[in-house]
Amino acid sequence: MSSFTDLAGHGIAFAVSSTRDFSGAAAAEYLGLFNRTTNGDPASGRILAVELDTMYSPEFRDIDDNHVGVDVNGLDSVAASTAGYHTPGGSFKNLSLTSHRAMQVWVEYDAGDARLDVSLHQLTKPKPARPLLSVKPANLSAAFSDQMYVGFSSSTGSDDTSHYVLGWSFSLSGIAQDLDYTKLPSLLPVTATAASTKHMAVKFWLPVSLSVTVVGTVVMFFLFRRQRRAIYFDLVEDWEVEFGPHRFAYKDLHKATKGFHDDMVLGAGGFGKVYKGVMLGSGMDVAIKKICHDSKQGMREFIAEIVSLGRLRHRNILQLLGYCRRKGELLLVYDYMINGSLDKYLYGEGKPILNWAQRIHIIKGAASGLLYLHQEWEQVVIHRDIKASNVLLDSNMNGRLGDFGVARLYDHGAEPSTTTIVGTMGYLDPELTRTGQATTSSDVFAFGAFVLEAVCGRRPVQPRAAGGGERLVLVDWVLRAWRSGEIASAVDARLGGGYAAGEAEALLKLALLCTHRLPAARPGMRRVVQ
């Protein structure tokens, strides 16, 4: 079978329907059962479906992109669970619906108890004793018409994918006959031409007065063929299963950014480009950063940290939504901030000049976010790349710390490990180059440099004159101005007189304290915020 397992259609469903006319259903969406108007409307036809869904669709309140759900007259499942099964010992084992392996599904309805049970396991394995789903939707005999149809439906989306039903057994009353696995058809090779998607409905009668036990056993094999394999390939290893909900498929990010087109670039830096993306289906705006990460060593730990950072919740922290991995690069997916990064406003890149109140508000927000990372979360988070271009502005011009691509975590009370020196010139703690140890103190140094940048309206490192010459380091320049008693001259001249002189001087002095050459002399972020 093909090793390219990331490409998936929308899924397949076992359905019981009052109609077999699906001519009005969306051809490539809604599992082939509904369209935008009929979804959720029982007047257009009553349907009970058991879906095997491989597409995450927030508009239907999906739990992930690999789940089994029970649907009544629409795709908002009344119950759902990540695909898998319960072992005799009580543990839960995940199953991937896009694993290229045959699966067996048991759908059982007990009319006496008005309970629908759904179980899932690998082909040839016995039915688990505990069902994956056990729900009590409205009694079938009351909810549906006398004449009903049972069958299968699927949708592939825009990709060339196929869903196969290798065999099935059905009984209107009593237990359905077991499948003879030896008589199931052979699977088509991956290179074979995929059959076109069809809707199949088998007509049967369901009298209202009948006490019904319905058992449908479906063996499904998801075979996915790839057009443009190289474009959609992303690297997935077994250990990444535990991070499933936080992983994005490369094909979804590729489509969201129009193939990572230059028109979608939001910015670029030493660690990679940032693209705007619009996720198909949900329409959600995201920011996607591509970074290089060629080494396999420590990859599992790195991804684990990225997923952990996705749990950060603070009004001044940019939400990290998840990641995608390809050979040689990682893609980090964040909330999209409509007003972009602070540096665009500081350096006149088509943005209005920020007034003093806005600058103070943004600085306070960044300080609050960094305090949360250092002292208020479950672990200590060292950001390692605090700068104006990594402070993002939301619709209310609140500052949010973003870009956690080089962040590191360690437990409170533990000693941070020595690591590769990363960061941006002008923000790097001099002590870091000596010890190679990123700490909260090195973050405080970078924060101080950032404050100077915001107050002075100058880059942390810049040529002294437009024609070049000796480079000016902002921290040293402001320190000399303070020593000569001219610290007020360091304030951004574009502000004119529109700022509080005493407040500006106090803020510059605080920034100089944060950038003190002795780490022990620097304040912690709680003191900074105070």
TIKEVO-774003 format. One record per residue: residue in three letters; y, z, x of N, C-alpha, C in turn. Coordinates in steps of 0.02 Angstrom, whole numbers, plus 50000, padded with zeros to 5 digits. Layout:
ALAYZXYZXYZX...
//
This chain:
MET499405000050042500005000050000500635000050044SER501174997750018501804997750054502015004850069SER502315005850128502565012450146503265013650119PHE503555008650088504235009250061504195012349991THR504265018849987504145022349924504775024549889ASP505365022749915505975025349885506225021349825LEU505985015049819506225010849765505855012449700ALA506215013549647505905015549584506265012349526GLY505885010949472506205008949411506445015049374HIS506565014349309506815020049271506245024549247GLY505635021849240505075025849218504685022549163ILE504185026149138503755023649085503645029249035ALA503515027448972503435032448920502835030848876PHE502475036048856501975035548803502345037348738ALA502345032848688502775033848630502385033348565VAL502595037548517502365037048448502975035348407SER502965029648372503575027048342503455024648270SER503965025248230503925022848161504035015248157THR504205012148213504315004948214504025001948278ARG503854995648274503644992248335504154986648352ASP504714986748319505234981848333505744984948380PHE505704983248443506174985748493506624980148519SER506734975148479507134969548500507854971548514GLY508084977048483508764979248495508834984148552ALA508264986248583508294991048638508564987648701ALA508874991648744509134988948807508554986348849ALA508644980448877508094977148912507904980548976ALA508384983649010508224986549076508404993949080GLU508554997049022508745004049023508425007648963TYR508565014148959508335018248903507585017848893LEU507205016748947506475016248945506235010848897GLY506675006148879506485000748834506425002848762LEU506625009048746506535011748678507185011948638PHE507755012748672508395013748638508925009248669ASN509525009548640510115006948672510655012248666ARG511255010748687511785015848687511925018448616THR511835014248565511985016248496511405019948464THR510795017448474510215020448440509955026648474ASN510125027848537509895033848571510155040048536GLY509695044148513509875050248477509985049448403ASP509855043448377509975042048305509305040848271PRO509035045748233508385044848200508395039648145ALA508995037848120509035032848067508805026048091SER508835024848156508625018348183507875017948197GLY507525023448185506805023648197506615030248229ARG506095033348202505875039848228505395038848286ILE505525042248341505125041248401505005048048435LEU504385049348452504195054848497503925051548560ALA504195053248617503985050148680503855055348733VAL503365054048774503245058048834503435053548893GLU503975055248926504245050948979504025053249048LEU503885048349090503805049549162504405046149194ASP504915050149210505575047549226505695047849301THR505875042149330506005041749402506735040049416MET507175041249368507885039949377508275046149354TYR508695048849399509105054649381509715052149342SER509775054149280510325052049236510655058249206PRO511215060549236511545066549210511745066049137GLU511895059949113512115059249044511555061148994PHE510925061149017510365063148975510125070148994ARG510525073549034510365080349057509695080549095ASP509555075449134508945075349175508965080949226ILE508375083749241508335089149290508285086449361ASP508005080449370507955077249436507715070149425ASP507535066749479507315059749474506555059149480ASN506195064549462505465064549467505195069649418HIS505235068049353505055073149304504675070149245VAL504365074649208504025073049145504405076449090GLY504555072749036504945075748982504665073848914VAL504825077848864504645076448795505295074648758ASP505325068648730505925066148697505805065348622VAL506295067148583506275066148510506885062148490ASN506775055848472507295051348447507865050048498GLY507745051348560508255050048611508015052448679LEU508395050948731508185052548799508415059348823ASP508775063148782508925070048799508295074148784SER507905075548836507255078648827507325085648796VAL506875087148748506855093848720506515098748767ALA506125096048815505805099948867505655095348925ALA505705097948986505575093849045505355098349102SER504985095249149504765098849208504705093849265THR504845096049325504715091949384503975090049384ALA503815083849400503125081449398502685085549444GLY502105087649419501645091549459501125094849416TYR500775099749443500255103249405500175110349430HIS499895114549388499765121549405499045122249430THR498965125349487498295126349516497955132149481PRO497285132749489496935138549459497205145149485GLY497485145149545497765151349573498465152949548GLY498755148549508499405149849478499995146749514SER499875143549571500435140349606500575133449577PHE501165130849592501365124349566501385119249623LYS501065113449612501045108149661501435102149634ASN501915099749675502305093949655501895087549662LEU502025082749618501755076049624502335071149621SER502315066249664502835061049664502625055249620LEU503035053749570502885048149526502985041449559THR503265041349618503365035049655502955035049719SER502385038549719501985039249779501505033549791HIS501475028649745500995023149749500275025549739ARG500195031149705499535033749690499435034149615ALA498825032849593498685033049521498715040149496MET498985041049436499045047549404498705047449336GLN498505053249313498215053849247498635058649206VAL498775056749143499185060849099498795062349036TRP498805068649016498495070748953499045072748905VAL499055069848844499535071548792499135073948732GLU499225080248714498825083248661499285086648610TYR499165084948546499555088048493499085091848446ASP499225098248438498835102548393499255103648330ALA499065100448274499465100948213499455107948185GLY498885111448193498845118148166499345122948197ASP499435122148263499905126448299500575123048309ALA500635116748287501245112748296501475112948369ARG500995111948414501145112348486500945105948521LEU501375103548564501235097648604501155099748677ASP500565098248705500435099848775500405093348816VAL500715093548875500695087848921500455090448989SER499955087049017499695088849083499685082749128LEU499725083949193499765078549241499345080349303HIS498985075549330498605076649392498455069949423GLN498205070149484497985064049517497365061249482LEU497275054849488496705051449458496055054649484THR495565055249439494895058149450494885065749453LYS495475068849454495495076149455495445078849383PRO495135084649374495075087449306495745089549278LYS495785089849212496395092049180496545099249198PRO497155100849221497325107749238497245112349177ALA497035118449189496945123249134497615124949101ARG498135125149140498795126649113499195120149109PRO499445118249050499815111949044500475112149082LEU500715106349101501365105849133501925107549084LEU501865105049022502335106448969501955108748907SER502215113648874501925115848810502515117448764VAL502645112848717503245113448675503055112848601LYS503515115148560503415114748488503995111048456PRO503985104348462504495100448425504325100648351ALA504745097548310504625097548238503925094848223ASN503595097748174502915095648156502895088148143LEU502425084848175502385077548171502305075048099SER501885078448061501745076047993502365076347949ALA502835080747965503455081347927504005076947955ALA503975075848021504525072348054504465064748050PHE503865062048044503765054948049503525051947983SER503555045547980503335041847921502565041647919ASP502315039347862501585038747855501295033647904GLN501655028147913501405022847957501755023348024MET501355024148077501625025048144501275020548193TYR501585019448250501305015448304501295019648367VAL500805018448409500755021948472500675016848529GLY500995018048584500945013348640501365015548698PHE501565010748739501925012148801502545007748806SER503045010348841503655006548853503935008648920SER504265004048954504565005749018505185001449029SER505585003549078506154999549099506214999949175THR506424994549204506434994149277507124994549307GLY507654994649267508314994249295508434987349323SER508854987049375509024980549404508554978549460ASP508074982949478507634981549534506984978249509ASP506664974549554506044971149539505474976149548THR505304979849497504784984949500504304983949442SER503724987049448503214986349396502894993149382HIS502694994149319502315000049299501654997749271TYR501105000749291500434998549270500085003949231VAL499785002049175499325006349137498625003649152LEU498235007349191497575004949211497055006049157GLY497175011049115496705012449061496975018049018TRP496735018248955496945023748913496435024848858SER496435030948833495965032948781496345036748728PHE496205035248664496595038248610496135040348553SER496295046048523495925048248465496415051148415LEU496335049148351496765051748298496565058748278SER495915060248283495675066848264495125068748313GLY495215074448345494725076548394494935074648464ILE494475075948511494615074748582494485067448599ALA494955064448635494865057548656494315056948707GLN493995051248708493455049948755493715050048827ASP493315053048872493505053048942493505045948970LEU493935044749017493955038249049493395037549100ASP493115031649104492625030149156493015026949214TYR493115030949266493545028549321493245022449356THR492585021849353492265016149388492415009549354LYS492645009849291492775003649254493525001849253LEU493925005749285494635004149287494744998049332PRO495214993849314495344987749355495604989649424SER495484985149471495744986149538496504985349537LEU496824988949582497554988449587497744981949621LEU498294979049599498544973049631498814974749699PRO498734970349748499054971449813499814971349805VAL500134974449853500864975249849501214968449847THR500934963549880501264957049883501154952749822ALA500724955149776500594951249716501204950849672THR501244945749631501804944949586501754950049531ALA502294953649519502294958749468502314955549399ALA501914958449355501914955949286502564957949252SER502774953949206503394955549170503284961449125THR503814965349115503774971349073503684969349000LYS503214972648966503094971248896503064977748857HIS503224977548795503134983248750502474982248714MET502064987448711501434987048675501424992348621ALA501274990348559501234995148504500564994148468VAL500194999648460499564999348424499665002848357LYS499534999448302499675002048235499115006648213PHE499295012548185498805016848154499145020748098TRP498725023648054498985027247995498965034648008LEU499495038247986499535045447995499735048547929PRO499255050147885499415053047820499765059847828VAL500235061247784500615067447789500165073547783SER499645073147740499225078947727498705080147781LEU498645075747828498105076147877498265081247931SER497765085647947497825090048004497635086048065VAL498105085148109498025080148162497945083448230THR497475081048269497445082448340497485075748375VAL498015074548411498115068248446498035069348520VAL497605065648551497505066048623497575059048651GLY498065058048693498135051548727498065052648801THR497615049148832497525049748904497745043248936VAL498215043748980498515037849009498445038249085VAL498185032949114498165032549186498705027649207MET499175029949247499735025749266499785025149341PHE499895019249363500005018049434500675014549442PHE501105017549481501765014749491501755010649556LEU501805004249548501784999649604502474996449610PHE502774997349666503454995049675503484989749729ARG503764984049712503854978749760504584978449780ARG504684976549841505364976849868505644969949882GLN506254968849856506664963349879507134966349931ARG507284963349983507754965850033507524972650060ARG506914972950088506644979350111507094982750162ALA507344978850209507744981850262508364985150236ILE508654982350182509274985150155509144991950124TYR508594992650088508484998750049508035003850084PHE507815002450145507365007150178507725013450198ASP507455019250179507685025450207507075029750225LEU507165033850276506615037550306506465043850266VAL505835044650245505625050450207504985053150239GLU504985059550255504395062750283504135068050235ASP503505070150245503185074750198503575081150190TRP503855083750245504195090150240504825089950198GLU505065083950182505685083350143505575084250068VAL504945084950047504805085849975505175091849948GLU505205097249987505535103349963506285102449952PHE506575097149982507285095849974507425090449923GLY506915088449885506955082749840507585082249798PRO507765087549760508345086949716508995085749753HIS509015087149819509625086349857509655079649894ARG509135075649886509105069349923509295063549877PHE509725059149903509915053149867509525047249895ALA509345042649851509025036449874509545031949905TYR509365028849961509845024549996510085018849952LYS509625016149911509815010549869510365012549820ASP510355018749796510875021049750511555021549785LEU511545024049847512175024549885512425017649906HIS511955013249921512135006349940512495002949882LYS512225003749822512535000649763513195004149746ALA513215010649755513825014449737514415012349780THR514285010149841514825008349888514895000749894LYS514574996949849514584989649852514334987049920GLY513784990149941513484988150005513874990850064PHE514184996750057514614999750108515144994650131HIS515464991850081515974986750094516594990050124ASP516934986250166517544988850199518074991050149ASP518084987850091518574989650040518464996750013MET517874999450024517715006149999517815011650052VAL518055009850111518145014750165518745019150149LEU518635025750151519175030550141519485032750207GLY519085032650259519325034850324518775034250376ALA518955035150439518485034650494518685039450548GLY518185042050583518325046750638517785046150691GLY517775050950736517305050850790516585051450768PHE516475054250708515785055450686515565050450633GLY515985045650615515765040550568516285039050515LYS516115034150473516555032050419516405035850355VAL516915036350312516845039450247516995034050194TYR516555033350145516625028250094516705031550026LYS517075028249983517075030249912516485026849878GLY516155030549834515605027649795515665029449722VAL515425024949680515395026249608514665025649589MET514345031249571513635031249557513495027549492LEU513045022749496512865018849437512525023349386GLY512645022049324512355026149271512805031749251SER512945036449297513365042149281514105040549287GLY514275035549330514985033949341515345039049382MET514985043749413515295049149451515575046549518ASP516185048549534516485046749598516235051549652VAL516035048749709515805052849765516115050249829ALA516105054349881516285052249948515655052549991ILE515515047250028514905046750066515075045850140LYS514855050450181515005050050253514375048050291LYS514435042850332513905040650376514005043850445ILE513485047350469513535050250536512915048450575CYS512975047950640512405046350683512015052650699HIS511355052150699510925057750717510275054750740ASP510265052250802509695048450827509095052750844SER509215059050863508655063150887508235065850830LYS507585065450837507135068350788507065075850798GLN507225078250859507155085350873507645089350831GLY507385094250796507805098450755508025095450690MET507755089450672507965086150610507815090350549ARG507215093350547507035097250488507505103150480GLU507675106450535508135112150531508825109850510PHE509025104050535509685101350518509735099750444ILE509225096450417509225094850345509205101250304ALA508815106250327508785112650291509475115850288GLU509855115250342510535118050342510995114150295ILE510915107550295511325103450250511185105350178VAL510555106150160510375108050092510645115050076SER510615119550125510885126250114511635125950101LEU511985121750138512705121050129512875118350060GLY512395114850029512495112449962512545118049911ARG512355124049931512395129849885513065133449890LEU513495131349936514155134449941514545133249877ARG514855138549852515255137949790515905141849799HIS516445138149809517105141249817517625136049799ARG518165138349768518685133649745519015129949803ASN518965132549864519275129249921518765126349970ILE518165125049945517635121849984517435115349948LEU517445109849985517225103549956516475103749943GLN516275102149882515565102649863515155097249898LEU514645099449936514165094949966513595093949916LEU513505087749893513035086349839512335084849865GLY512275082049925511605080449950511655075750010TYR511085072850027511055068750087510565062950077CYS510585058350123510095052950128509985051750203ARG509385049950221509225049050292508915042250304ARG509185038850353508885032650378508785033450453LYS508425028850483508325029250555508985028650592GLY509145033850630509745033650670510375035950636GLU510355037450571510955039650537510805044050477LEU511285048250461511255052450402511855050750357LEU511755051350292512295050250245512375056750205LEU512975059550207513125065650170513555063850110VAL513375066550052513705064849989514105070949964TYR514745069749954515205075149932515555073249867ASP515835078449836516305077149781516875072849808TYR517135068549765517695064249785518355067749767MET518805068149816519465071149806519975065549799ILE520295065349741520715059649723521325058949768ASN521575064549796522175064149838522035063549912GLY521405062749930521235061349999521325067350045SER521445065950109521485071150159522205072750177LEU522315078750203522995081150217523345076950270ASP522985074450320523315070750374523705064650348LYS523475061750293523825055850266524525057650243TYR524615063850221525275066150198525715068550256LEU525405070850309525795073450365526085067850408TYR525745062050409525945056950456526185050550422GLY526425051150360526775045750327526365039550316GLU525725040250301525295034350290525325032450216GLY525915030550193525995028350124526005034050074LYS526045040250099526055046150054526735049550058PRO526925053050004527565056750006527525062650054ILE528105064650081528125070350126528005076750085LEU527575080950110527435087350075528015092150084ASN528195095550030528715100650037528415107150064TRP528845112050076528625118150108528125121950063ALA528265122449999527825126049953527125122949952GLN527095116349953526445113049952526055114550016ARG526405114550073526065115850137525795122950139ILE526195127750116525955134750115525345135350069HIS525375132150012524825132549964524175129649994ILE524235124050029523655120850059523375125150116ILE523825127950157523595132250213523235138350186LYS523515141450134523195147350104522505145650076GLY522455139750045521805137650019521285136650074ALA521485133450129521025132350185520825139050215ALA521285143750220521135150350248520635154050203SER520735153550138520275156850091519575153850096GLY519535147250103518885143950110518535145950174LEU518905146450229518605148350293518385155650292LEU518755160050259518535167050251517875167250214TYR517805163350162517175163050125516595160850171LEU516705155850212516185153450257515985158750307HIS516465162350334516335167050388516055173750364GLN516305176150306516155183150288515885184250218GLU515975179450173515835180950103515215177450076TRP514925172750112514325169350089513715172950116GLU513115170950095512495174350114512345173750189GLN512585168450221512525167550293513215166150322VAL513265166650388513875164650422513855157150433VAL514385153750413514435146550422514995145150472ILE514815141950528515315139750576515455132450562HIS516065130850544516235124050524516235119250583ARG516545121150638516565117550702517005111350704ASP517335109650650517775103750652518355104350602ILE518695110050604519265111150560519855107250586LYS520155103150543520745099250560521035096450496ALA521635093650501521985091250440521585085850404SER521245081550440520875076150407520245078750372ASN520055084950386519485087950351519695093050299VAL520335093150283520585097050226520745092050171LEU520355092150118520415087350063520825090350006LEU521175086049970521635088149918521395085749850ASP521315090349803521095088449736521695086249694SER521575085249630522105082549587522705087349580ASN522595093849594523145098749592523405100449661MET523225096449710523445097449780523205104149808ASN522625106349784522305112149815521935109849878GLY521995113649932521645111849994520925114149993ARG520475109650011519755111350014519475109350082LEU519135113950115518805112350178518215107750164GLY518185102250201517635097550190517305095550256ASP516835090850251516465088050307516085093450346PHE515475094850321515045099850353514495096550396GLY514635090550420514125086850457513935090050522VAL514375094150552514205097450616514205105050609ALA514225107550547514225114750536513565117950557ARG513595124350574512995128150593512985134750555LEU512385137150540512295143250503511905148350544TYR512065154750534511645160050562511735166250519ASP511265170950525511275176950484511835181650506HIS512095185350457512595190450473512295195550522GLY512665197250574512425201950623512035198850680ALA511855192550673511475189050725511955185850775GLU511685183950833512085180750885512025173250877PRO512585169650873512545162250869512245159350932SER511845154050924511515151050981511985146151017THR511815144751080512185139751118512025132851090THR512515128551085512415122051055512835116851089THR512725110651072513125105151099513855105951076ILE514305104751121515025105451105515235099451062VAL515465100951003515735095750959516405098150932GLY516795093550907517445095250881517945089750900THR518575091350892519105086350905519605089250954MET519805085251003520285087551053520915090151019GLY521155095751046521745098951018521565104750973TYR520945104750949520705110150906520155114250941LEU519925111950998519355115051032519565121451068ASP519205126751054519305133151088519135132351163PRO519605134051209519445133451280518825137351300GLU518705142951266518115147051281517475143351264LEU517505138851216516905135151195516645130751252THR517105127851290516895123551345516565127551401ARG516705134051404516405138251456515725140951436THR515665143051372515045146251349514585141651311GLY514865136351281514455131951239514235135251175GLN514565140751156514365144651098514905144251044ALA514745140850989515215140450932515175146850893THR515745149950879515775156350844516315156050791THR516365161450753516905161950704517585161850740SER517595164550801518215164550839518435157550859SER517955153250875518135146350892518385142650830ASP518125144350771518395141650709519105144050697VAL519235150550713519905153250703520405149550748PHE520195147950810520635144050855520805137350822ALA520305133850797520425127350765520875128150704PHE520775133550667521205134750608521925135750630GLY522045139350685522725140350710523045133750729ALA522655129350761522915122750779523085118750717PHE522655119450666522785115950602523435118450570VAL523555124950571524165127750542524785124950578LEU524745124750644525305121750682525415114550662GLU524875110950653524915103950633525275103250566ALA525085107550517525375107150451526115109150450VAL526295114150490526985116650490527435112050531CYS527175109550587527595105450632527585098050614GLY527085095850576527035088850559526875084550620ARG526525087350668526345083850730525595084050740ARG525335078850771524625078750788524485083850843PRO523875086550846523725091750896523765089250968VAL523645082850978523725079851044524065073051035GLN524625071951070524995065751061525385064151124PRO525555057751135525965055951192526665059051185ARG526975060751241527645063651240528155058551215ALA528055052251232528515046951211528115041351179ALA528465037351139528125031951103527785027151152GLY528075026251212527805021551260527215024251299GLY527015030351286526455033351323526695038951367GLY526385039851425526575045251470526145051351460GLU526395057051483526015063251480525875065151407ARG525265067351395525075069251327525315076351312LEU525555077151250525805083651228525265087151187VAL525085093251207524615097351170525015102051126LEU524925101551061525355105051013525345112651023VAL524755115551036524715122851046525155124951104ASP525125121351159525525123151217526265122051204TRP526435116751168527135115151153527465120551111VAL527115122951059527395128151016527425134751054LEU526935135951097526945142151137527555142251183ARG527725136651214528315136251256528955137251216ALA528965134451155529555135351112529645142751093TRP529105146251082529155153451066529405157451126ARG529135155851184529335159451244530065158351261SER530335152551243531035151151257531485153251200GLY531205156451148531605158851092531815153351045GLU531475147651046531665141951004531095139850957ILE530715144650933530125142950893530325139450828ALA530915140850802531135137650740531195130050748SER531305127850809531375120650821530715116850814ALA530155120550810529505117450805529355115250733VAL529725117850684529585116150614529735108750602ASP529335105650560529415098550544530135097050522ALA530465092750561531165091150547531265087550481ARG530725084450455530785080950392530885085550332LEU530755092050343530875096850289531615098450280GLY532015096650330532725098250326532815105850322GLY533205108050275533285115250265532865117850208GLY532405113950184532025115750125531415120050139TYR531515125450177530965130050190531255136950207ALA530845142050202531055148850217530965149950292ALA531505150850328531485151250401531055157150424GLY531125162850392530735168750412529995167650401GLU529825164550345529125163250329528825158250378ALA529215153150395528975148150442528865151150511GLU529315155350534529245158550599528625163050601ALA528525166950547527935171350543527285167350544LEU527295161650510526685157550507526545154350575LEU527055152150610526955149350677526685154550725LYS526945160650720526705166050764525985167850748LEU525805167850684525115169050665524655163650693ALA524885157450690524485151950717524395152650793LEU524915154850828524865155950900524375161550916LEU524365166750874523885172250884523175169650874CYS523085165250825522415162450812522185158150871THR522655155250907522485150850963522545154451030HIS522555161051030522585164951092521995163051136ARG522125162651202521585160551247521025165651252LEU521165171951235520645177051235520355177651165PRO519725175951154519435176451087519505183251055ALA519465188551096519495195351068520185196951039ALA520695193151061521375194451037521515190950971ARG521075186450950521195182650888520995186850827PRO521365186250773521175189950712520575186550677GLY520215190450638519705187550594520035184450534MET519655180550495519955176950440520185181550383ARG519875187250376520115191850324520815194250340ARG520935195750405521595197850425522095192050419VAL521875186050435522305180150428522525179250356VAL522055179750310522215178850239522695184250215GLN522595190450239523055195750220523755194450245
//
